[in-house]
Amino acid sequence: MLLWVIIILLVLILIDVVRLHRKVDRLYDFLNPKVPPSVEEIENMLTAKNDSLE
């Protein structure tokens, strides 16, 4: 019986840690937005030869 209680508590703690990690990730992304690529970088990406499919 005690083993089941410990297992359930550990699972609940794991769920809370995952939820907190997601919230921290969202907050970090909000506070440090990614800079969009410049026009030159977009043109280089479009004109670059793609060798990954070969």
C-alpha positions as CSV (number, residue, x, y, z in Angstrom):
1,M,0.0,0.0,0.0
2,L,2.8,2.4,0.9
3,L,4.6,1.6,-2.3
4,W,1.5,2.6,-4.4
5,V,1.3,5.9,-2.5
6,I,5.0,6.7,-3.2
7,I,4.6,5.8,-6.9
8,I,1.5,8.0,-7.3
9,L,3.3,10.9,-5.5
10,L,6.3,10.5,-7.8
11,V,4.1,10.5,-10.9
12,L,2.3,13.7,-9.7
13,I,5.7,15.4,-9.0
14,L,6.9,14.4,-12.5
15,I,3.7,15.9,-14.1
16,D,4.2,19.1,-12.1
17,V,7.9,19.3,-13.2
18,V,6.9,18.9,-16.9
19,R,4.2,21.6,-16.6
20,L,6.6,24.0,-14.9
21,H,9.2,23.3,-17.6
22,R,6.7,24.2,-20.3
23,K,5.8,27.4,-18.6
24,V,9.4,28.4,-18.2
25,D,10.1,27.6,-21.9
26,R,7.1,29.8,-22.9
27,L,8.3,32.6,-20.6
28,Y,11.8,32.4,-21.9
29,D,10.6,32.5,-25.6
30,F,8.4,35.5,-24.7
31,L,11.2,37.4,-23.0
32,N,13.8,36.5,-25.6
33,P,12.1,36.4,-29.0
34,K,14.0,35.0,-31.9
35,V,15.2,37.6,-34.4
36,P,13.6,36.9,-37.8
37,P,16.1,36.4,-40.7
38,S,17.0,39.3,-42.8
39,V,16.0,39.6,-46.5
40,E,19.6,38.6,-47.5
41,E,19.5,35.5,-45.3
42,I,16.1,34.5,-46.8
43,E,17.5,34.9,-50.3
44,N,20.5,32.8,-49.4
45,M,18.3,30.1,-48.0
46,L,16.2,30.0,-51.1
47,T,19.0,30.1,-53.6
48,A,21.4,27.7,-51.7
49,K,21.8,24.2,-53.2
50,N,20.0,21.6,-51.1
51,D,22.2,18.5,-50.8
52,S,20.2,16.9,-48.0
53,L,17.8,15.1,-50.3
54,E,20.5,13.3,-52.2
